[in-house]
């Protein structure tokens, strides 16, 4: 049974680290945020996140620094100082140990690397607690924004599972670090997506649910083992965007929007579902913008 006192304490540490990631941080500061002794804070933090507080901070800093290195106007030494590294040499050693390439090589070539993008620990346990029951609940009346968007011909870099048909099972099968690797692709057209693959885009023995990122149709860059790249034809998608929500209510926000999509008739607006034209996909649930999901459509002639 979950210990919510510990979960909430670790969440306070995560929030404190996120707010002060560019500043020097000590275990004493983190224990003050948690409300426990340094020893107990360190123990329960590693138990719930899999990393010690200092490992967590370093991984997060290096991942944020990697994103900043995309900006060629920033000097590498300035990026290092921005994330509390004391020297160019120390930053280079840490970056190379984390990602297997130097900052200089990464800036020039932007290979696909695994960025550390931790989930909020409280959200994770709320998912485990509510994920099986929220989908059966009926949504209340809320404003949902709907628009049709054209997607050009493009390529999709994705990692498939085996049996997963939802996010929870996919993470159990594949792991939760795929998103960080997808975010490291500099030439991506859009942000990473979770997808439900139609039969005509699946391979035998692979999962319905997958995660990926779309890149230009002429993209020829590398991608790591376990990923693949496929072509997607141009299509239209109907995008549904729910209202903003509190972070702890994101599972409910997803369930509410699913209920809207389930009962939505696109023919009233001159379209029909076209699920074989491309994946149905979801964006990362962010409370300030609302949950967003899209489903392929075609105009009714």
C-alpha positions in Angstrom: 0.0 0.0 0.0 1.3 3.4 -1.0 2.7 5.7 1.8 1.3 9.0 0.7 3.3 10.9 3.3 6.5 9.8 1.6 5.1 10.3 -1.9 4.0 13.8 -1.1 7.4 14.5 0.6 9.3 13.3 -2.5 7.0 15.4 -4.7 7.9 18.5 -2.7 11.6 17.7 -3.3 11.0 17.3 -7.0 9.1 20.6 -7.2 11.9 22.3 -5.2 14.6 20.9 -7.5 12.7 22.0 -10.6 12.3 25.5 -9.3 16.0 25.8 -8.3 17.7 23.6 -10.9 20.1 26.4 -12.0 21.2 27.1 -8.4 23.6 25.2 -6.0 21.5 22.6 -4.2 22.4 20.6 -1.0 20.8 17.6 0.7 20.0 19.9 3.6 17.9 22.2 1.3 16.1 19.2 -0.1 15.4 17.7 3.4 13.9 21.1 4.4 11.6 20.9 1.4 10.6 17.3 2.3 10.1 18.0 6.0 12.3 15.0 7.0 15.8 14.4 8.1 18.5 14.3 5.3 19.0 10.6 5.8 15.3 9.8 5.6 14.8 12.2 2.6 17.6 10.5 0.7 16.4 7.0 1.5 12.7 7.5 0.5 13.7 9.6 -2.6 15.8 6.8 -4.0 13.2 4.2 -3.1 10.5 6.1 -5.1 12.5 7.5 -8.0 15.3 5.0 -8.4 18.0 7.7 -8.1 19.6 9.4 -5.1 18.8 13.1 -4.9 22.2 14.1 -6.2 22.0 11.6 -9.1 18.6 13.0 -9.9 19.8 16.6 -9.9 22.8 15.9 -12.0 20.8 13.9 -14.6 18.2 16.6 -14.8 20.7 19.4 -15.1 22.6 17.6 -17.9 19.4 17.0 -19.8 18.3 20.6 -19.5 21.8 21.6 -20.6 21.6 19.3 -23.7 18.4 21.1 -24.8 20.1 24.5 -24.3 23.0 23.4 -26.5 20.6 23.4 -29.5 20.9 27.2 -29.2 24.2 27.8 -31.1 24.4 31.4 -29.8 25.1 30.1 -26.3 28.7 29.2 -25.5 29.2 25.8 -23.9 30.9 27.3 -20.9 27.9 29.5 -20.3 25.5 26.6 -20.5 27.7 24.8 -18.0 27.6 27.7 -15.6 23.9 28.1 -16.1 23.4 24.7 -14.6 25.8 25.0 -11.7 28.9 23.3 -13.1 32.1 25.0 -12.1 34.2 24.4 -15.2 34.1 23.5 -18.8 36.1 20.4 -18.0 33.8 19.2 -15.3 30.7 19.8 -17.5 32.3 17.9 -20.4 33.2 14.9 -18.2 29.7 14.7 -16.7 28.0 15.2 -20.1 30.1 12.5 -21.7 29.5 10.1 -18.9 25.7 10.7 -19.1 25.2 10.6 -22.9 28.3 9.0 -24.3 29.3 12.1 -26.4 30.9 15.4 -25.6 28.9 18.6 -25.5 30.9 19.8 -28.6 30.0 16.7 -30.6 26.3 16.9 -29.5 26.0 20.5 -30.5 27.4 19.8 -34.0 25.6 16.5 -34.7 22.6 16.4 -32.3 22.5 12.6 -32.2 19.4 11.0 -30.5 20.2 10.7 -26.8 18.2 9.7 -23.7 17.2 12.9 -21.9 16.2 12.5 -18.3 12.6 13.7 -18.1 11.2 12.5 -14.7 7.5 12.1 -14.1 6.0 13.8 -11.0 6.0 11.0 -8.5 2.6 11.9 -7.2 1.1 11.8 -10.7 2.6 8.4 -11.2 1.0 6.9 -8.1 -2.3 8.6 -8.9 -2.2 6.9 -12.3 -1.7 3.5 -10.6 -4.5 4.2 -8.3 -7.0 5.6 -10.7 -6.0 4.3 -14.2 -8.3 1.3 -14.1 -11.4 3.1 -12.9 -11.5 6.6 -14.4 -12.3 5.4 -17.9 -15.7 4.2 -16.8 -16.8 7.5 -15.3 -19.0 9.9 -17.3 -17.6 13.3 -18.0 -19.3 16.4 -16.7 -20.1 19.3 -19.0 -16.9 21.1 -20.0 -15.8 23.2 -22.9 -13.7 21.2 -25.5 -12.0 23.0 -28.4 -12.1 21.1 -31.7 -10.3 21.9 -34.9 -9.2 20.0 -38.0 -5.4 20.2 -38.9 -3.6 19.0 -42.0 -0.5 16.9 -41.4 2.0 16.8 -44.3 3.7 13.7 -45.6 6.3 12.9 -43.0 8.3 10.2 -41.3 7.7 8.8 -37.8 10.5 7.6 -35.5 8.9 5.2 -33.0 9.4 2.5 -30.5 6.9 -0.3 -30.5 5.9 -2.6 -27.7 4.5 -6.2 -27.9 1.1 -6.4 -26.4 0.4 -2.9 -24.9 -2.7 -1.0 -25.9 -2.4 1.8 -23.4 0.2 4.0 -21.8 0.4 2.0 -18.5 1.1 -1.3 -20.2 3.5 0.3 -22.6 5.6 1.7 -19.8 5.6 -1.7 -18.1 6.8 -3.4 -21.4 9.2 -0.8 -22.8 10.0 1.5 -19.9 9.4 5.2 -19.2 12.6 6.6 -20.8 11.4 6.6 -24.4 10.0 10.1 -24.1 13.4 11.5 -23.2 15.0 10.0 -26.2 12.3 11.3 -28.5 12.7 14.8 -27.1 16.4 14.8 -28.1 15.6 14.8 -31.8 16.3 18.4 -32.8 14.7 18.2 -36.3 11.3 17.0 -35.0 8.3 18.6 -36.6 6.2 18.5 -33.4 6.5 17.3 -29.8 6.6 13.6 -29.1 3.4 11.7 -29.1 1.8 8.5 -27.7 -0.1 6.7 -30.4 -2.6 4.0 -31.1 -1.4 2.4 -34.3 -4.0 1.2 -36.9 -3.7 -2.3 -38.2 -2.2 -1.1 -41.5 0.7 0.6 -39.7 1.4 -2.3 -37.3 3.9 -5.1 -37.7 2.9 -8.7 -36.7 3.6 -9.2 -33.0 3.8 -5.5 -32.1 1.6 -3.4 -29.8 -1.3 -1.1 -30.6 0.2 1.6 -28.4 3.6 3.1 -29.2 5.5 6.3 -28.7 7.2 8.3 -31.3 8.0 11.7 -32.9 7.4 13.0 -36.4 10.2 14.3 -38.6 10.4 15.8 -42.1 9.8 13.4 -45.0 13.4 13.9 -46.1 14.9 13.2 -42.7 17.9 10.8 -42.9 19.3 11.1 -39.4 20.2 8.3 -37.1 18.0 6.7 -34.5 19.0 4.2 -31.7 18.6 0.4 -31.6 15.0 -0.6 -30.8 13.5 2.3 -32.7 12.4 2.3 -36.3 11.4 4.9 -38.9 8.4 4.6 -41.1 6.7 7.0 -43.6 3.3 8.5 -42.9 1.1 9.9 -45.8 -0.5 13.3 -45.6 -3.7 13.3 -43.7 -6.1 15.5 -41.7 -6.6 15.0 -38.0 -9.4 16.3 -35.8 -7.7 17.7 -32.7 -9.6 17.8 -29.3 -8.3 20.0 -26.6 -9.9 19.8 -23.1 -9.9 22.6 -20.5 -7.0 23.3 -18.2 -6.8 21.1 -15.2 -5.0 20.7 -11.9 -1.9 18.5 -12.2 -3.3 15.9 -9.8 -6.5 15.6 -11.9 -4.8 14.7 -15.2 -6.1 11.1 -15.3 -9.7 12.5 -14.9 -8.9 15.0 -17.7 -7.9 12.2 -20.1 -11.0 10.2 -19.2 -13.3 13.2 -19.7 -11.9 13.9 -23.2 -12.1 10.3 -24.2 -15.8 10.4 -23.3 -16.2 13.4 -25.5 -14.4 11.8 -28.5 -16.4 8.6 -28.1 -19.7 10.5 -28.4 -18.6 13.0 -31.0 -20.1 12.7 -34.6 -17.7 14.4 -37.1 -20.3 14.1 -39.9 -22.2 17.0 -38.4 -19.2 19.1 -39.5 -18.5 17.5 -42.9 -16.0 14.9 -41.8 -15.8 11.2 -41.1 -13.3 9.1 -39.0 -10.4 7.8 -41.1 -8.5 5.7 -38.6 -6.4 3.9 -41.3 -4.9 7.2 -42.5 -2.5 7.5 -39.6 -2.2 6.9 -35.8 -4.6 8.4 -33.3 -2.3 10.2 -30.9 -2.1 12.1 -27.6 0.2 14.8 -26.5 1.8 15.0 -23.0 -0.9 16.0 -20.5 -0.1 19.5 -19.3 -2.5 21.1 -16.9 -2.0 24.7 -18.2 -3.1 23.8 -21.8 -5.5 20.9 -21.1 -5.3 17.4 -22.4 -4.9 17.1 -26.2 -5.7 14.1 -28.5 -6.1 13.8 -32.3 -7.9 11.3 -34.5 -7.5 11.1 -38.3 -10.5 12.3 -40.4 -11.5 12.8 -44.1 -13.8 15.3 -45.6 -17.2 13.9 -46.5 -17.8 14.3 -50.3 
